[in-house]
């Protein structure tokens, strides 16, 4: 346990989850009783006190809390929550360690971006999250001029904090982590999220900081994000070569100014709730299409791109975070998210969007493996109808993801289900005139189609399929986890041999 925390403090950091802060935030599926919440709180506390936010030296994130809260919100049982933690996360976590020095107001900026100071930043924010509201902390530490591009520091040539930049770095994990804290009213998750933001790099300076804090606002006509994607697809200055995680920085360096040129075309000027909902819907459709249809090809297996998938899972938390901040900060966050999302789309080869063929060739109901229930003779609509066996497409999707060992699948399916709840009723033609080829064919079935394709690839665990697939590129992460496990086993074996000799 952190030396600054008492048992009582840890309890205050992880109370029972609070209701969602916004009607646009996801609703929750009921659990079976209080033991489910007790299991969640117990595992979150253990992870908070013991583990670092990165589980290795390559900045791979500890996703345990994301996984646990997500399946709790989808109705998981207590034993399932404990198994998700102990059987899929604990064996490859890295322990927290004492920072070289504690973080204070005086040296806060000095150590930004250094993961050796994670526990120092965590201790710093422990006190703040118990004294201040999420709104106060978000406005100050993520969106303020002082903690982004501070003119006083600029005049002295000092390092800039760039906290919003860090908030969307490394495929937006700080936004996701902090978003869980805001959505579920968990101060401990807020402290972890702010600490995680603090040790992330500020690699996207050419994007977020340049456009949102250094450039002057221009009076531009309103352009739909789909129209911007259409122009980018035709721009010869971008390559179609698929890059990996480590080439994200290369994209920023070589094409950053061009990306900012396009990012500036999405004018987000939120003055009221109606404005906010208008721009939020545009962004959610955009990132879902980038991942969902961008991962699909008529001639190849579904790719389920690991990087653009995070644009979808992070967008789930925009309603919760935006519910706590000013219209100015809402505008900044949506624009930062859009900039980051289109950059990852470019990194992953700038796939196009064959909407018409996608609709024609992808299902809106899952074809589940394994034995199926037999409907009663008087079941509606009929004994032989597939809709009597699977009356709601989302129920088996969510049930199967609950027991799937991959911690990202539940986050994606929860996001897609929520977006379908918000926008699934949109008919074809809703986006007519938005400037992208075939976009008039796009409708609200996109969300369930993408969920089914992803479920088919990763495997229907509840229905008997093993974890048969991985996200595109995640084989690298899997290899890293296996390497960590092997190293730990070899170290333990060595210690046993030395003990035997002694």
Secondary structure as UniProt FT lines:
FT   TURN            3..4
FT   HELIX           7..13
FT   TURN            23..24
FT   HELIX           34..50
FT   TURN            57..58
FT   HELIX           64..73
FT   TURN            74..75
FT   HELIX           78..88
FT   HELIX           90..92
FT   TURN            105..113
FT   HELIX           115..117
FT   HELIX           118..131
FT   HELIX           134..138
FT   HELIX           139..143
FT   TURN            146..147
FT   HELIX           151..156
FT   HELIX           163..167
FT   HELIX           169..184
FT   HELIX           187..199
FT   HELIX           203..206
FT   HELIX           208..209
FT   HELIX           210..214
FT   HELIX           225..233
FT   TURN            236..237
FT   HELIX           245..247
FT   HELIX           248..263
FT   TURN            264..265
FT   HELIX           273..292
FT   TURN            293..295
FT   HELIX           306..315
FT   TURN            316..317
FT   HELIX           318..322
FT   TURN            323..324
FT   HELIX           327..347
FT   TURN            348..349
FT   HELIX           355..361
FT   TURN            377..378
FT   TURN            383..384
FT   HELIX           386..389
FT   HELIX           393..402
FT   HELIX           407..423
FT   TURN            424..425
FT   TURN            428..433
FT   TURN            437..438
FT   HELIX           439..441
FT   TURN            444..445
FT   HELIX           446..458
FT   TURN            461..464
FT   TURN            473..474
FT   HELIX           475..501
//
